[in-house]
């Protein structure tokens, strides 16, 4: 176990993209939360890393959200707030 930890710390990580999960849900009455999580792994030592981006916007503000959020079409209804 210690060997693996030591090996990971010595590695000069070279990450490659593994997967991206993107979705949106209602986090308030009309407010949408857009979430994109990208998963990466090091091809040398198999260390994993995830990067999560979030942005929240009302319908009147959706024109100003980033392009990565505009491309999300999957609606996670199980995460929706119950008060709208």
N, C-alpha and C positions, 0 to 999 in steps of 0.2 A: 504493500500500500504506500509506504513512504517513497519507494522508488518511483511510482507513478506520479506522485505529487512533485518530486524533484524533477522528473523528466518534463512535466508540463511547465514548470517555472523556467527551465532552460530553453524551451522551444521559442523560436522566433515565429510566432503564429502566422500562418498563411490561410486566411479564412476563405471559404467558398460558400456561396448561397445554397441552402438546402430547401427552404420552403418559405412561403409567405401566406399568412392568414389575415384576411381583411374583412371587416364587417362594420355595420352601423346599427345603432339602437336609439330609442327615445330615452333620454335621461331626465326629462322634465315634461312639462305640458306640450310644448312644441319644439323643444330643444333636441337636436340630434348630436350624438357623440359618434365620431368616426374613429375607428381603431385599425391600425395596420401593424402586425407583428411579423418581423422577418427573422428567420432562424439561420444561423451560420455555423459551420464546423471547421476546425483546423485540419487540413489534410495531412499534417505531420504527426500530431499527437491526439487527434479526435476531440479536442476541447470544444465545447459548444458555447455559443453566445446567442442571445436574442436581443433585438432592438425593437422597441415599441414606440410608435408615433400615435399621438392622440390629438384630435381637434374637436371642439364643440362649437355648434353654430345654430342660431335660429334661422327659420326659413328666409327671412329678409337679409341674412348675412351669408347665405350659401354661395353667392357670387364671389366672395372674397376668400373662400377656403382654398387650400393648396390643391394642385392637380391630382396628387395621389389620393386625396379624399374624395374628389369629384368622381373618380373612377370606380369607387366602391358601390356595389349594387346589392350585396348580400345583407339582408335585414335579419338580425338575431332577435326575434320576438321574445324569446325566453329571458332576455336581459332588460326588456322595456320596463320603465317605471310604471307603477300601478296607479298613479294619481293623474292620469290624463284621459 
